[in-house]
């Protein structure tokens, strides 16, 4: 019950932000948006969502192949869609890690694959967002250059972290993996740009470049962990940045919410049955975790007793 209450409160934060934004815009234009959607535009956007899902699936499969020695093809789709469901549970999407436990077998490489997916994608989002920020705020150019230098230094030294080598199941070319993951992530970003462009250009004159720059910040909304999957934060950014190109706040808000439902909520609903069917894997995870804790406790107690016991052999 406590977990459900906390989960509902997290959703309430995002809904409250959206409701507050909705109160600031023209509600009539907001409702008019959904009534004037063109059927051909909706079909195109849905097809693009399917393409985005395919790209994200290929990225997850690629990273698993690079970092894990044991996974079955039939378990990939349940794990993939379950990730969308888990992503909605904790601000920042950290619960998405649970999708690893829908994949039977050894978990170390799979956890690293998930970590690389999040780290590489977040890195790309930060670099693009910081690189284009001076377009809107020219005075921040020196700060943006400094941040980019820091991020690039972090990228160069990241492969030297001992933890990665310690838990890796096999040798992986870090830079090649990063490049391929970045290409997949760019594909997801390009699809999102096209979706916003198709829905907005029907009513307001906005070029593809302006849409691309704006969508960078909407794509990065989930990095700010104050609501579920960036809900509310993304809508606020949409209203703010699209305003630079003459798109009304009500239209930007409605477009962002529509695509959030299409790209995040619907895949999450698909993931629920998979989680229910494979719930035994989570029981195994809890039991194995408890067993590991007991082993660690016994090892610690054995070490401490060895320190306390006198060395009789040396005395003799």
C-alpha positions as CSV (number, residue, x, y, z in Angstrom):
1,X,0.0,0.0,0.0
2,X,2.8,2.4,0.8
3,X,4.5,1.7,-2.5
4,X,1.2,2.4,-4.4
5,X,0.8,5.7,-2.4
6,X,4.3,6.8,-3.3
7,X,3.8,5.9,-6.9
8,X,0.5,7.9,-7.1
9,X,2.2,10.9,-5.5
10,X,4.9,10.8,-8.1
11,X,2.3,10.8,-10.9
12,X,0.5,13.6,-9.1
13,X,3.6,15.8,-9.3
14,X,3.7,15.5,-13.1
15,X,-0.1,15.9,-13.5
16,X,0.0,19.0,-11.2
17,X,2.7,20.6,-13.4
18,X,0.7,19.9,-16.5
19,X,-2.5,21.2,-14.9
20,X,-0.7,24.4,-13.9
21,X,0.6,24.9,-17.4
22,X,-2.9,24.2,-18.8
23,X,-4.3,26.9,-16.6
24,X,-1.9,29.4,-18.1
25,X,-2.8,28.7,-21.8
26,X,-6.0,29.1,-23.8
27,X,-8.1,26.0,-23.0
28,X,-10.3,26.4,-26.0
29,X,-7.3,26.2,-28.4
30,X,-6.0,23.2,-26.4
31,X,-9.3,21.3,-27.0
32,X,-9.5,22.6,-30.6
33,X,-6.1,21.0,-31.3
34,X,-7.4,17.4,-30.8
35,X,-10.6,18.2,-32.8
36,X,-8.6,19.4,-35.8
37,X,-6.0,16.7,-36.0
38,X,-5.8,15.3,-39.5
39,X,-6.2,11.6,-40.0
40,X,-3.2,11.4,-42.3
41,X,-1.0,13.2,-39.8
42,X,-2.0,10.8,-37.0
43,X,-1.3,7.8,-39.2
44,X,2.2,9.2,-40.1
45,X,3.0,9.9,-36.5
46,X,1.9,6.4,-35.4
47,X,4.1,4.8,-38.1
48,X,7.0,6.9,-36.9
49,X,6.3,5.7,-33.3
50,X,6.6,2.1,-34.6
51,X,9.9,2.9,-36.2
52,X,11.1,4.5,-33.0
53,X,10.2,1.3,-31.1
54,X,12.1,-0.8,-33.6
55,X,15.2,1.4,-33.3
56,X,15.1,1.3,-29.5
57,X,14.6,-2.5,-29.6
58,X,17.6,-2.9,-31.9
59,X,19.7,-0.7,-29.6
60,X,18.8,-2.9,-26.5
61,X,19.6,-6.1,-28.5
62,X,22.9,-4.7,-29.7
63,X,24.0,-3.7,-26.2
64,X,23.1,-7.0,-24.7
65,X,25.1,-8.8,-27.5
66,X,28.1,-6.6,-26.6
67,X,28.1,-7.1,-22.8
68,X,26.3,-10.3,-22.1
69,X,27.1,-13.9,-23.0
70,X,23.7,-15.4,-22.1
71,X,20.3,-14.3,-23.3
72,X,17.6,-15.8,-25.4
73,X,16.0,-14.0,-28.4
74,X,12.5,-14.9,-27.1
75,X,13.0,-13.0,-23.9
76,X,14.1,-9.7,-25.6
77,X,10.6,-8.4,-26.4
78,X,9.1,-8.9,-22.9
79,X,12.2,-7.3,-21.4
80,X,12.0,-4.4,-23.9
81,X,8.4,-3.5,-23.4
82,X,8.6,-4.0,-19.6
83,X,11.3,-1.3,-19.6
84,X,8.7,1.3,-20.7
85,X,6.4,0.2,-17.8
86,X,9.2,0.3,-15.2
87,X,10.4,3.7,-16.5
88,X,7.1,5.3,-15.4
89,X,7.6,4.1,-11.8
90,X,10.4,6.4,-10.5
91,X,11.4,9.9,-11.5
92,X,14.4,9.7,-13.8
93,X,13.4,6.3,-15.0
94,X,15.7,4.4,-12.7
95,X,13.2,1.6,-12.2
96,X,13.8,0.6,-15.8
97,X,16.8,-1.5,-14.6
98,X,14.2,-4.1,-13.5
99,X,13.7,-5.1,-17.1
100,X,17.1,-6.9,-16.8
101,X,15.4,-9.5,-14.5
102,X,13.0,-10.6,-17.2
103,X,16.1,-12.0,-18.9
104,X,17.0,-15.4,-17.5
105,X,20.6,-16.3,-16.9
106,X,23.6,-14.4,-15.6
107,X,22.8,-10.7,-14.8
108,X,26.1,-8.9,-14.6
109,X,26.6,-8.2,-18.3
110,X,22.9,-7.4,-18.7
111,X,23.1,-4.8,-15.9
112,X,26.2,-3.2,-17.6
113,X,24.3,-3.2,-20.9
114,X,21.5,-1.3,-19.3
115,X,23.9,1.1,-17.7
116,X,25.7,1.8,-21.0
117,X,22.3,2.4,-22.7
118,X,21.4,5.0,-20.1
119,X,24.8,6.6,-19.8
120,X,25.5,6.8,-23.6
121,X,22.0,8.2,-24.2
122,X,22.2,10.8,-21.4
123,X,25.7,11.8,-22.6
124,X,24.3,12.5,-26.1
125,X,21.3,14.4,-24.7
126,X,23.6,16.7,-22.5
127,X,26.0,17.3,-25.4
128,X,23.3,18.3,-27.8
129,X,21.3,20.4,-25.3
130,X,24.4,22.3,-24.1
131,X,25.7,22.8,-27.7
132,X,22.5,24.5,-28.9
133,X,21.7,26.4,-25.7
134,X,23.6,29.6,-26.9
135,X,21.1,29.9,-29.8
136,X,18.4,30.9,-27.2
137,X,20.8,32.4,-24.6
138,X,23.9,33.9,-26.3
139,X,25.3,35.1,-23.0
140,X,25.8,31.5,-21.8
141,X,28.3,30.6,-24.5
142,X,31.4,30.5,-22.2
143,X,29.5,28.4,-19.7
144,X,28.3,26.0,-22.4
145,X,31.9,25.6,-23.8
146,X,33.2,24.8,-20.3
147,X,30.5,22.2,-19.7
148,X,31.1,20.6,-23.1
149,X,34.9,20.3,-22.3
150,X,34.1,18.7,-18.9
151,X,31.7,16.2,-20.5
152,X,34.2,15.3,-23.2
153,X,36.9,14.7,-20.6
154,X,34.5,12.5,-18.7
155,X,33.8,10.5,-21.9
156,X,37.5,9.9,-22.5
157,X,38.2,8.6,-18.9
158,X,35.0,6.7,-18.5
159,X,36.3,3.4,-20.0
160,X,39.1,3.3,-17.3
161,X,36.6,2.9,-14.4
162,X,37.7,-0.4,-12.7
163,X,34.1,-1.5,-12.0
164,X,33.4,-1.9,-15.7
165,X,36.3,-4.2,-16.2
166,X,35.5,-6.1,-13.0
167,X,31.9,-7.0,-13.8
168,X,32.2,-7.2,-17.6
169,X,31.4,-10.7,-19.0
170,X,33.5,-10.2,-22.1
171,X,35.8,-7.7,-23.8
172,X,34.0,-5.0,-25.6
173,X,35.3,-2.2,-27.8
174,X,34.1,0.8,-25.8
175,X,34.3,3.5,-28.5
176,X,32.7,1.3,-31.2
177,X,29.9,0.5,-28.8
178,X,29.4,4.1,-28.0
179,X,29.3,5.1,-31.6
180,X,26.7,2.5,-32.5
181,X,24.6,3.3,-29.5
182,X,24.8,7.0,-30.4
183,X,23.6,6.2,-34.0
184,X,20.6,4.3,-32.6
185,X,19.8,7.1,-30.2
186,X,20.1,9.7,-32.9
187,X,17.6,7.7,-34.9
188,X,15.1,7.9,-32.0
189,X,15.7,11.6,-31.8
190,X,15.2,12.2,-35.6
191,X,11.9,10.3,-35.4
192,X,10.7,12.5,-32.6
193,X,11.7,15.6,-34.5
194,X,9.6,14.4,-37.5
195,X,6.6,13.7,-35.3
196,X,6.6,17.2,-33.8
197,X,7.2,18.7,-37.2
198,X,4.3,16.9,-38.9
199,X,1.9,17.9,-36.1
200,X,2.9,21.5,-35.9
201,X,3.7,22.5,-39.5
202,X,0.0,21.9,-40.5
203,X,-1.1,25.0,-38.5
204,X,2.1,27.1,-38.0
205,X,5.1,27.8,-40.2
206,X,8.1,26.3,-38.5
207,X,11.1,24.9,-40.3
208,X,12.7,21.5,-39.7
209,X,15.9,23.0,-38.2
210,X,13.9,25.0,-35.6
211,X,11.9,21.9,-34.7
212,X,15.1,19.9,-34.4
213,X,16.7,22.3,-32.0
214,X,13.6,22.6,-29.8
215,X,13.0,18.8,-29.6
216,X,16.5,18.4,-28.2
217,X,15.3,19.9,-25.0
218,X,12.1,17.9,-25.0
219,X,14.0,14.7,-25.6
220,X,16.2,15.5,-22.6
221,X,13.3,16.3,-20.2
222,X,13.6,12.8,-18.6
223,X,17.1,13.7,-17.3
224,X,15.5,16.0,-14.8
225,X,14.1,13.5,-12.2
226,X,11.3,15.4,-10.6
227,X,8.3,13.6,-12.3
228,X,7.4,10.4,-14.0
229,X,9.2,10.1,-17.3
230,X,9.6,13.9,-17.5
231,X,5.8,14.5,-17.5
232,X,5.2,18.2,-16.9
233,X,8.9,19.2,-17.4
234,X,8.7,18.3,-21.1
235,X,5.5,20.1,-21.5
236,X,6.9,23.2,-19.9
237,X,9.9,23.1,-22.1
238,X,7.7,22.7,-25.2
239,X,5.7,25.7,-24.3
240,X,8.8,27.8,-23.6
241,X,11.0,26.8,-26.6
242,X,8.3,26.6,-29.3
243,X,7.2,30.1,-28.2
244,X,10.5,31.4,-29.8
245,X,9.1,30.3,-33.2
246,X,5.6,31.6,-32.8
247,X,3.8,28.4,-31.8
248,X,1.0,29.1,-29.2
249,X,1.4,27.6,-25.8
250,X,-1.8,25.6,-26.0
251,X,-0.7,24.0,-29.3
252,X,2.8,23.1,-27.9
253,X,1.3,21.6,-24.8
254,X,-1.3,19.5,-26.7
255,X,1.3,18.2,-29.1
256,X,3.7,17.2,-26.3
257,X,1.0,15.4,-24.4
258,X,-0.3,13.6,-27.4
259,X,3.2,12.3,-28.3
260,X,3.9,11.3,-24.7
261,X,0.8,9.1,-24.7
262,X,1.8,7.6,-28.1
263,X,5.6,7.1,-27.4
264,X,5.6,6.3,-23.6
265,X,2.1,5.3,-22.2
266,X,1.0,2.9,-24.9
267,X,4.3,0.9,-24.9
268,X,4.1,0.8,-21.1
269,X,0.6,-0.7,-21.3
270,X,2.0,-3.4,-23.6
271,X,4.7,-4.2,-21.0
272,X,2.2,-4.9,-18.2
273,X,1.1,-8.4,-19.4
274,X,4.7,-9.4,-19.9
275,X,5.6,-8.4,-16.3
276,X,2.7,-10.3,-15.0
277,X,3.5,-13.5,-17.0
278,X,7.2,-13.4,-16.0
279,X,6.7,-12.3,-12.4
280,X,8.4,-15.5,-11.2
281,X,11.7,-14.0,-12.3
282,X,11.3,-11.3,-9.7
283,X,10.7,-13.8,-7.0
284,X,13.9,-15.6,-8.0
285,X,15.7,-12.3,-7.9
286,X,14.5,-11.5,-4.4
287,X,15.4,-15.0,-3.1
288,X,18.9,-14.9,-4.8
289,X,19.4,-11.5,-3.4
290,X,18.5,-12.7,0.1
291,X,20.9,-15.7,-0.3
292,X,23.7,-13.4,-1.4
293,X,23.2,-11.2,1.7
294,X,23.3,-14.3,3.9
295,X,26.5,-15.5,2.3
296,X,28.1,-12.0,2.7
297,X,27.1,-11.9,6.4
298,X,28.6,-15.4,7.0
299,X,31.8,-14.3,5.2
300,X,32.1,-11.2,7.3
301,X,31.5,-13.1,10.5
302,X,34.1,-15.7,9.5
303,X,36.7,-12.9,8.8
304,X,36.0,-11.2,12.1
305,X,36.2,-14.4,14.1
306,X,39.6,-15.2,12.3
307,X,40.9,-11.8,13.4
308,X,39.9,-12.3,17.0
309,X,41.1,-15.9,17.4
310,X,44.8,-16.2,18.4
311,X,47.4,-17.8,16.1
312,X,48.2,-20.9,18.2
313,X,50.6,-22.3,15.6
314,X,52.8,-19.2,15.7
315,X,52.9,-19.4,19.5
316,X,54.0,-23.0,19.4
